Amino acid sequence: MSEQSPEQHMNNSNQTTTDTNDAATEKAFLDNIRQSIDAVDCKIQTLINDRAKLAQQVAVVKKEHLANNAAATDSNPIFYRPEREAQVLKAVMERNTGPIADEKMARLFREIMSVCLDLEAPQRIAFLGPVGTFTHAAALKHFGKAADTMPMTTITDVFREVEAGTAMYGVVPVENSSEGVVNHTLDGFLSSSLKIIGEVELPIHQNFLVAEHTKVDSLSRIYSHQQSLAQCRHWLDVNFPNVERVAVSSNGEAARRLKNEWHSAAIAGDVAAAEYDLHKLYTNIEDNPSNTTRFLIIGHEAIAPSGQDKTSIVVSAHDKAGALIEILKPLSYHGVSMTSIETRPERPNKWAYVFFIDMNGHIDAPNVSAAIADIRPLVKDLRILGSYPKAVL
């Protein structure tokens, strides 16, 4: 073993002293930053509680107004205001200066608003279940995690729970950018008086999920909803071409099945992964990365304008040539932009059809109201399904 010269020993000692000083400087610098973070956290916590107290004052005012209004027909004041929440979230994004992205900042405020609304009046939300589905994710995205979500077996059940007042609002899928319209939801409006009070747009990202006990090298089946299997067909053909694909009722059900099976995987979203404590072996495996599903929020009340709104109507047309063209002309004449149109059978009438039409603008806007007024005498029946804020997040 070679001995160090005095010069080498001195250099090593100097280097050690320098390293020690650098470490001490770094620690002092980080300690100062952490103290500043703690001080900011304290301010944030105080301000959030201040906001919550203001929300409680809103609840008191609404309840007192209802108690003093002898003409009120509803025994429950309305606490959830979709147009107000849309305006708040848009304002959050407009004034955001970063480094947090606009949508992520709005999501933070969504959760704060959800907790504050829960203090005013807990919100019970029915959605097409089971737990862990993309509809569940849409409900949480729109109402926040403080809402009391209720999984329903069918879309009809969601409508029924909201109509009965067991749930205050419902969340149902209406269309997918790859798979098209959800007919069960459109049919639900034909037999219901409920209104559309909001919408949610959810990018559909699929994950390949396994449980802690899964033996990945021995996979024999992959569970998912048939649409999700279709949306990931190419990825599965490349990565697991010889593994059986089993279609089940929902992605939530697919995730649930992994609890008792060591040789299976599931394809589902983030909510299912978190709900059933599964590991995301692969993420974003969908063949179309821009795939998006639109969901509707259903309720009882009419919604005031938010500034950026849609209006949905359902029209029963006369059985004659050119009926649809007649319906669409007033929209063009009054400068109303139609965003979608779908056709459904008018049950129980044979060979009769209704048109579901979405358009930009609120029913209170002069051009929208004028267009609808011009359409009414041209059709057998026209019902306004609702005017509601466009999806913000």
C-alpha positions in Angstrom: 0.0 0.0 0.0 1.5 3.3 -1.1 1.9 6.2 1.3 0.6 9.7 0.6 3.1 12.5 0.3 2.5 15.5 2.6 1.3 17.5 -0.4 -1.2 14.8 -1.4 -2.5 14.6 2.2 -2.9 18.4 2.4 -4.8 18.4 -1.0 -7.2 15.7 0.3 -7.8 17.5 3.5 -8.6 20.7 1.6 -11.0 18.8 -0.7 -12.7 17.3 2.3 -13.1 20.7 3.9 -14.4 22.1 0.6 -16.9 19.3 0.3 -18.1 19.8 3.9 -18.5 23.5 3.4 -20.4 22.9 0.1 -22.7 20.4 1.8 -23.4 22.8 4.7 -24.1 25.6 2.2 -26.5 23.5 0.3 -28.3 22.3 3.5 -28.6 25.9 4.7 -30.0 27.0 1.3 -32.5 24.1 1.2 -33.5 24.8 4.8 -34.3 28.4 3.9 -36.4 27.3 0.9 -38.3 24.8 3.0 -39.1 27.4 5.6 -40.4 29.6 2.9 -42.6 26.7 1.6 -43.9 26.1 5.1 -44.8 29.8 5.4 -46.6 29.8 2.0 -48.4 26.5 3.0 -49.7 28.2 6.1 -51.1 31.1 4.1 -52.7 28.8 1.6 -54.4 26.8 4.4 -55.7 30.0 6.0 -57.0 31.3 2.7 -58.7 27.9 1.8 -60.5 28.0 5.2 -61.5 31.6 4.6 -63.0 30.5 1.3 -64.8 27.7 3.1 -66.3 30.0 5.6 -67.6 32.2 2.8 -69.2 29.2 1.2 -70.9 28.4 4.5 -72.3 32.0 4.6 -73.7 31.4 1.1 -75.5 28.4 2.4 -77.0 30.3 5.3 -78.2 33.1 3.0 -79.8 30.6 0.6 -81.6 28.8 3.4 -82.8 32.0 5.0 -84.1 33.2 1.6 -86.0 30.0 1.1 -87.5 30.1 4.6 -88.6 33.7 4.1 -90.1 33.1 0.6 -93.6 31.8 1.1 -94.0 31.4 -2.6 -91.2 28.9 -2.9 -92.3 25.6 -4.3 -89.0 23.7 -3.7 -88.1 22.9 -0.1 -84.4 22.6 -1.0 -82.3 25.5 -2.1 -80.0 25.0 -5.1 -76.3 25.0 -4.0 -74.6 23.7 -7.1 -74.5 26.4 -9.8 -72.8 25.0 -13.0 -72.6 28.4 -14.7 -70.9 30.0 -11.7 -68.4 27.1 -11.4 -67.6 27.3 -15.1 -67.0 31.1 -14.8 -64.7 30.6 -11.8 -62.6 27.9 -13.5 -62.3 29.9 -16.7 -61.1 32.9 -14.6 -58.6 30.7 -12.9 -57.0 29.7 -16.2 -57.1 33.2 -17.6 -55.2 34.7 -14.7 -52.8 31.9 -14.3 -49.2 32.9 -14.9 -47.4 29.5 -14.3 -45.3 27.5 -13.9 -48.3 25.3 -13.2 -50.3 24.6 -16.4 -53.7 26.3 -16.7 -55.7 23.0 -16.6 -53.8 21.6 -13.7 -54.3 24.9 -11.8 -58.0 24.7 -12.6 -58.1 21.1 -11.3 -56.7 22.2 -8.0 -59.4 24.8 -7.7 -62.0 22.2 -8.7 -61.1 20.2 -5.7 -61.2 23.3 -3.4 -64.7 24.1 -4.8 -65.8 20.5 -4.3 -64.8 20.6 -0.6 -66.5 24.0 -0.1 -69.7 22.8 -1.8 -69.7 19.8 0.4 -69.8 22.1 3.4 -72.8 23.9 2.0 -74.7 20.7 1.1 -73.2 17.3 0.3 -73.8 16.5 -3.4 -75.1 12.9 -4.2 -74.2 12.0 -7.8 -75.4 8.9 -9.7 -73.2 7.6 -12.5 -73.1 4.6 -14.8 -71.0 2.2 -12.8 -69.4 0.2 -11.5 -66.7 2.0 -9.6 -63.6 2.5 -11.6 -65.3 3.2 -15.0 -64.6 6.2 -17.2 -68.0 7.5 -16.3 -66.8 7.4 -12.6 -63.7 9.3 -13.7 -66.0 11.9 -15.4 -68.1 12.3 -12.3 -65.0 13.0 -10.2 -63.5 15.3 -12.8 -66.7 17.4 -12.9 -67.8 17.4 -9.2 -64.5 16.8 -7.4 -63.6 14.0 -5.0 -65.7 15.4 -2.1 -68.9 14.5 -4.0 -70.8 11.4 -2.9 -70.8 9.3 -6.0 -73.3 6.4 -6.5 -72.6 3.7 -9.1 -75.7 2.6 -11.1 -76.1 -0.6 -13.1 -77.7 1.0 -16.2 -78.2 4.4 -17.8 -81.9 4.0 -17.1 -81.1 3.6 -13.4 -79.1 6.9 -13.4 -82.1 8.7 -14.9 -84.5 7.1 -12.4 -82.4 8.0 -9.3 -82.2 11.6 -10.3 -85.9 11.8 -11.2 -86.7 10.3 -7.8 -84.5 12.8 -6.0 -82.3 10.0 -4.5 -79.4 11.6 -6.4 -79.2 15.3 -7.0 -77.5 14.9 -10.4 -76.4 12.1 -12.8 -73.5 11.5 -15.1 -74.0 9.5 -18.3 -71.9 9.0 -21.5 -73.3 10.4 -24.7 -70.7 10.0 -27.4 -67.2 8.8 -28.1 -64.9 10.3 -30.8 -64.1 6.8 -32.0 -67.1 4.7 -31.3 -69.9 7.2 -31.9 -73.1 8.0 -30.0 -74.5 6.2 -26.9 -78.0 5.5 -27.9 -79.2 4.5 -24.4 -78.5 8.0 -23.2 -80.4 9.6 -26.0 -83.3 7.3 -25.5 -83.4 8.2 -21.8 -84.4 11.7 -22.6 -87.3 10.5 -24.7 -89.0 9.2 -21.6 -87.7 11.7 -19.0 -88.3 15.3 -18.2 -84.7 15.8 -16.8 -82.6 18.5 -18.2 -78.9 18.7 -19.4 -77.1 21.0 -17.0 -73.5 20.4 -18.0 -71.0 18.4 -19.9 -67.6 16.7 -19.4 -65.0 15.8 -22.0 -62.7 13.1 -20.8 -59.6 12.0 -22.8 -59.7 8.2 -22.8 -56.3 6.8 -21.9 -56.1 3.1 -21.4 -53.6 1.3 -19.0 -52.4 -2.3 -18.9 -53.0 -3.2 -15.3 -51.7 -6.1 -13.1 -52.1 -6.9 -9.5 -49.2 -7.4 -7.0 -49.6 -11.2 -7.2 -49.9 -11.3 -11.1 -47.3 -13.5 -12.8 -46.8 -11.4 -16.0 -44.8 -14.2 -17.7 -47.8 -16.5 -17.4 -50.7 -14.3 -18.5 -53.5 -16.3 -20.1 -56.3 -13.7 -20.4 -56.8 -9.9 -20.6 -60.1 -8.4 -19.3 -61.7 -5.2 -20.5 -64.9 -3.7 -21.9 -65.4 -4.6 -25.6 -64.9 -1.0 -26.6 -61.6 -0.7 -24.8 -60.4 -4.0 -26.3 -61.2 -2.5 -29.7 -59.5 0.7 -28.9 -56.3 -1.1 -28.0 -56.4 -3.8 -30.7 -53.2 -2.9 -32.5 -51.2 -2.6 -29.3 -52.4 -6.0 -28.1 -51.7 -7.6 -31.4 -48.0 -6.4 -31.1 -47.4 -7.0 -27.4 -49.8 -9.9 -26.4 -50.9 -11.6 -29.6 -51.5 -15.0 -28.0 -53.2 -14.0 -24.8 -57.0 -14.4 -24.7 -59.0 -11.2 -24.7 -62.2 -11.5 -22.5 -64.9 -8.8 -22.9 -66.7 -7.9 -19.6 -69.4 -5.5 -18.6 -67.1 -2.6 -17.8 -63.4 -1.7 -17.2 -64.2 -1.5 -13.5 -65.3 -5.1 -13.5 -62.2 -6.0 -15.4 -60.0 -4.4 -12.7 -62.0 -6.0 -9.9 -61.4 -9.5 -11.3 -57.6 -9.3 -10.9 -58.0 -9.5 -7.1 -58.5 -13.3 -7.2 -56.5 -14.2 -10.3 -52.7 -14.4 -10.7 -52.7 -15.2 -14.4 -54.8 -12.2 -15.7 -54.4 -8.6 -16.6 -56.9 -5.8 -17.3 -57.2 -2.7 -19.5 -58.8 0.2 -17.7 -58.2 3.9 -16.7 -56.5 5.6 -13.8 -59.5 5.6 -11.5 -59.8 1.8 -11.8 -56.1 1.4 -11.1 -56.4 3.5 -7.9 -59.7 2.0 -6.8 -58.5 -1.6 -7.0 -54.8 -0.9 -6.0 -53.4 -2.2 -9.3 -50.0 -1.5 -11.0 -49.9 0.2 -14.3 -47.5 -2.0 -16.2 -48.0 0.0 -19.4 -49.8 3.4 -19.9 -51.6 5.1 -22.8 -51.8 1.9 -24.8 -54.8 3.1 -26.9 -54.3 3.1 -30.6 -55.8 6.6 -31.0 -54.2 9.0 -28.5 -56.9 11.7 -29.2 -59.8 9.4 -28.3 -62.3 11.4 -26.1 -65.7 10.6 -24.6 -68.3 13.3 -23.9 -70.5 12.9 -20.8 -73.7 14.8 -19.9 -74.7 16.0 -16.4 -78.4 15.6 -15.9 -80.6 17.4 -13.3 -83.9 19.2 -12.8 -83.2 22.9 -12.9 -82.6 25.4 -15.7 -79.1 26.9 -15.9 -78.3 30.6 -16.3 -75.9 31.7 -19.0 -72.2 31.3 -18.3 -70.9 33.2 -21.3 -69.8 30.0 -23.2 -72.8 27.7 -23.5 -74.5 25.0 -25.6 -78.2 24.3 -26.1 -79.6 20.8 -26.8 -83.0 20.1 -28.2 -85.0 17.1 -29.4 -87.3 17.5 -32.4 -90.1 15.3 -33.7 -90.4 16.0 -37.4 -93.3 15.5 -39.8 -93.0 12.6 -42.1 -92.4 14.4 -45.4 -89.6 15.0 -47.8 -87.2 17.8 -46.9 -88.3 17.9 -43.2 -84.7 18.0 -41.9 -83.7 20.7 -44.3 -86.6 22.8 -43.1 -85.5 22.3 -39.4 -81.9 23.3 -40.1 -82.6 26.5 -42.2 -83.6 28.7 -39.2 -80.3 27.8 -37.5 -78.4 29.0 -40.5 -80.6 32.1 -41.0 -80.0 33.3 -37.3 -76.3 32.4 -37.3 -76.5 29.6 -34.8 -73.8 27.0 -35.2 -74.9 23.4 -34.9 -72.3 21.2 -33.2 -74.0 17.8 -33.7 -77.2 16.0 -34.8 -78.3 12.4 -34.1 -81.4 10.5 -35.2 -83.3 8.0 -33.1 -86.6 6.1 -33.6 -89.6 7.8 -32.2 -91.1 5.0 -30.1 -93.7 3.5 -30.2 -94.4 5.0 -33.6 -93.2 2.8 -36.5 -90.8 4.4 -39.1 -91.0 7.8 -37.3 -87.8 9.5 -36.0 -86.6 12.3 -33.7 -83.6 14.5 -34.1 -81.2 15.4 -31.2 -79.5 18.7 -32.1 -76.7 20.4 -30.2 -75.9 24.1 -30.9 -73.6 26.8 -29.6 -75.2 29.5 -27.5 -77.7 29.7 -24.6 -81.5 29.7 -25.0 -81.5 33.2 -23.6 -79.4 34.4 -26.5 -81.6 36.3 -29.0 -80.3 34.4 -32.0 -80.8 31.0 -30.4 -84.3 31.7 -29.1 -85.3 33.2 -32.5 -84.1 30.1 -34.3 -85.9 27.7 -32.0 -89.1 29.9 -32.3 -88.9 29.5 -36.1 -88.4 25.8 -35.9 -91.4 25.1 -33.6 -94.2 25.6 -36.3 -92.3 23.3 -38.7 -92.3 20.2 -36.5 -94.7 18.0 -34.5 -92.9 18.6 -31.2 -89.8 20.4 -29.9 -88.4 20.1 -26.4 -85.4 22.0 -25.0 -83.2 19.5 -23.2 -81.2 22.2 -21.6 -78.8 25.1 -22.0 -75.5 24.5 -20.1 -71.9 25.6 -19.9 -69.4 24.1 -22.4 -66.9 21.7 -20.8 -64.1 23.8 -19.2 -61.7 21.0 -18.1 
